[in-house]
């Protein structure tokens, strides 16, 4: 998976949900999980779900997540 400046987006051991891959968003420095990208059946697309309310992103981090979703997770 692609490693970005501050985050890495990866699939853990082929983790799947509802027939679609689940991607974990992890901080590069601390290896702390920040959230996940998972398929939302109701909307028929991937969504971002934060790990907790203390999870914050600046515009650069959001661009990295959008880049990944457009190039990988959007192909469901």
C-alpha positions as CSV (number, residue, x, y, z in Angstrom):
1,X,0.0,0.0,0.0
2,X,1.0,3.6,-0.5
3,X,2.8,5.4,2.4
4,X,2.0,9.1,2.6
5,X,3.8,11.8,4.5
6,X,2.0,11.4,7.8
7,X,-0.2,8.3,7.4
8,X,-0.1,4.8,5.9
9,X,-3.3,3.2,4.5
10,X,-3.1,-0.6,4.7
11,X,-5.2,-3.7,4.6
12,X,-4.5,-6.0,7.6
13,X,-4.2,-9.7,6.7
14,X,-6.7,-9.5,3.9
15,X,-9.4,-8.1,6.3
16,X,-12.8,-8.0,4.6
17,X,-16.3,-6.7,5.5
18,X,-19.4,-7.5,3.5
19,X,-17.2,-8.8,0.7
20,X,-15.1,-5.7,0.4
21,X,-11.5,-4.9,1.7
22,X,-11.2,-2.9,4.9
23,X,-8.3,-0.4,5.0
24,X,-6.8,0.9,8.2
25,X,-5.3,4.4,8.4
26,X,-2.3,4.5,10.7
27,X,0.0,7.3,11.9
28,X,3.5,6.8,10.5
29,X,5.2,8.1,13.6
30,X,3.3,6.3,16.4
31,X,1.8,3.4,14.4
32,X,-1.5,4.4,16.1
33,X,-4.7,3.5,14.2
34,X,-6.6,6.7,13.4
35,X,-9.6,5.2,11.6
36,X,-10.6,3.0,8.7
37,X,-12.0,3.1,5.2
38,X,-14.8,0.6,4.9
39,X,-17.5,-0.2,2.4
40,X,-20.9,1.3,3.4
41,X,-23.5,-0.9,1.8
42,X,-26.4,1.6,2.1
43,X,-24.5,4.2,0.0
44,X,-22.6,1.6,-2.1
45,X,-19.3,3.3,-1.6
46,X,-16.4,3.5,0.8
47,X,-16.6,5.8,3.9
48,X,-14.1,7.0,6.4
49,X,-14.8,6.1,10.1
50,X,-12.6,7.8,12.7
51,X,-11.2,5.7,15.6
52,X,-12.3,8.2,18.2
53,X,-13.2,11.9,18.5
54,X,-9.7,13.0,19.2
55,X,-8.7,12.1,15.6
56,X,-8.0,15.3,13.7
57,X,-6.8,15.9,10.1
58,X,-5.5,18.9,8.3
59,X,-6.1,19.5,4.6
60,X,-2.9,17.6,3.6
61,X,-4.0,14.5,5.5
62,X,-7.5,14.6,3.9
63,X,-5.9,14.9,0.5
64,X,-3.9,11.8,1.2
65,X,-7.1,9.9,2.2
66,X,-9.0,11.2,-0.8
67,X,-6.1,10.2,-3.1
68,X,-6.2,6.7,-1.8
69,X,-10.0,6.4,-2.0
70,X,-10.0,7.6,-5.6
71,X,-7.2,5.2,-6.7
72,X,-7.8,2.1,-4.6
73,X,-10.9,1.9,-2.4
74,X,-13.2,3.4,-5.0
75,X,-12.8,0.3,-7.2
76,X,-15.4,-1.8,-5.3
